């Protein structure tokens, strides 16, 4: 990923600057020293009461049928009275949202537009002409040569400080950078945006430090909805807020496609506004190797991934490179503009972006539906090539010594056939007799039990294959195993009923696993414990090898799944016991983490 340098104008989302005193719950927020609060009301009388109770009113937001919000300065005594009013929906601090980016070293050329094939969409005539994309941010540089031809009207809810031509001019730089990613013109120099002819609208809600009040951000979102613009690009965030949620719902109800940066905390996006709301598309960030950025938020709310590391784009007076989910967000906003220019509705464009996304091998909590693919999205077709399913051995491993009843496990996947509808089979010693393995929904793999006493000791081959609904078949690489039933082998057991989850508040899922091993011949050598994520499909999260000896051993071992998001993932816990003669034994159990 490289090293990143933080500047005042480019805040890392969730870094704690101005956020430590904010909460989103009604009536539970800590007191603000400046007295700035927002009171959400549901009737004209409660709105009047809120305005009368305020020392000063900063902003009144009419969210239609959702209600009204009054932002201003209130005394604690006034707030106590308002909280008793049955028509007051919420009272929350008028907190602060921040731009979500990280300064980076400049590369020679930008790569994000190329990775999502936006330039191929341009070549096919898709430029976003007719779409209106609002950059709700720190403003846009009104004089930048790569943006001037695409600039429409603007509105400042926080005015630029300095000698600027427009009140919505960018005195921070973040908004201009996002605008260039979304829709910089193709003028033969500088950079090219995802959508080269969409109209950009600067909605300035963040100040020169990249910060903005909830009430100002909400006003900006509402303004975009009232203008009936197509896309609202939100590369900003903060703790969850009822006011921001109201604003997003108001815009959604008026057919605005809202796209938001997931945040740069490296944690679950469920804690971040506005990305977590169902009215908003949450976008995670990837690097040029299609890996999730180490700082990118993740979770069930993620809908798409887009390039967000070392993104070169416009900046007041020139060009700069930033990293962040802030940079990933406008890639999607520009693509959404292209679709809506073609006549897609909000819901159609949202669905099209997801169904045309490229699976880059990350979990759904990291990539959502996949990596943004602009060319496929705007072409009106998706790749319908029906390729053969995959097949690979999980257990046993090639060269493993086995004895007694051995668990066979095979992984198989297909783009067009559900796992439970795949036919997965295995064959012993090229016999021509194929046996069917059964799909296990908990582990996401196919299993069967093989009694090795049915064959002679020595080397035996195992083949596996999977067949999809269109009769496309693929074969796994053949493996060899050493059957050794001459003397008894070791056994291993996990007491699944006594597995406990340790330190549930830790960002990792940690399990305390009691185990035991025995060998009638007294030849114990090693015990390996392994934790593998099975739902959603993942991989090996942790493994521990323990040296043992004699005829029996037992213990309790901690196994951890890093950066688990606490949403109830399922894991396989396995024990593999090896004796000094090379024989193995073991067991696999399935567990599900506590939701928290």
Buried (B, 14 or more C-beta within 10 A) or exposed (E): BEEBEEEEBBBBBBEEBBBEBBBBEBBEBEEBEEBBBBBBBBBEEBBEBBBEBBEEBBBBBEBEEBBBBBBBBBEEEBBEBBEEBEBBBBBBBBBBBBBBBBBBEEEEEBBBBBBBBBBBBBEEEBBBBBBBBBBBBBBBBBBBEBBBBBBBBBBBBBBBEEEBEBBBBBBBBBBBBBBBBBBBBBEEEBBBBBBBBBBBBBBBBBBBBBBBBBBBBBBBBBBBBEBEBBBBBBBBBBBBBBBBBBBBBBBBBBBBBBBBBBBBBBBBBBBBBBBBBEBBBBBBBBBEEBBBBEBBBBBBBBBBBBBBBBBBBBBBEEBBBBBBBBBBBBBBBBBBBBBBBBEBEBEBBBBBBBEBBBEBEBBBBBBBBBBBBBBBBBBEEEEEEBEBBBBBBBBBEEEBBBBBEBBBBBBBBBBBBEBEEBBBBBBBEEEEEBEEBEBBEEBBBBBBEBEBEEEEEEEBBBBBBBBBBEEBBBEBEEBEBBBBBEEBBBBBBBEEEEBEBBEEEEEBBBBBBBBBBBBEBEBBBBBBBBBBBBBBBBEEBBEEEBEBEEBBBEEEBBBBBEBBBBBEBBBBBBBBBBBBBBBBBBBBBBBBBEEE
